[in-house]
Amino acid sequence: MNLPSGIAGRTAGPPLPGPADTRSCDDYALGCKLLARRCERLLAQASMLEPGWLPDAQLELLDFYRRQMLDLACGKLSREA
């Protein structure tokens, strides 16, 4: 926040973070493939952690989302799925 606090050089609250660096893709299938690759990389990194450090449900969800995005990209599922 950039509201003055009454003390020179100080503000009334913490600074707000800048906008997140995001990218968007106009091609729906390509966007789904990019998300699937990201899930695959996260799954690979998570799999390298010590056993038991992450619950199995987290790993299963990453794999589920990876498969879901690939199915959406190739038309096996509708966008409403």
Secondary structure as UniProt FT lines:
FT   TURN            8..9
FT   HELIX           28..47
FT   TURN            51..52
FT   HELIX           56..73
FT   TURN            74..75
FT   TURN            79..80
//
